């Protein structure tokens, strides 16, 4: 396999897409970078459309299910 070295300073970055924004949001909600954990926790998500994302959140006080 041929290895090509690339200088990152010379590469034009690709534009951010809706998928990139969705992934960024999910990563921030799944593992926030704060020391205190938020009250609402991410349980799941569902892509409804290219620009729509349904989030499922819960809290410790929520009843099971």
Protein Blocks (a to p, Z undefined) as FASTA:
>chain_A
ZZddddfklpccddddfklmmmmmmmmmmmccbfbdcfbdcfbdcdfbfkbccdddddfk
lcgZZ
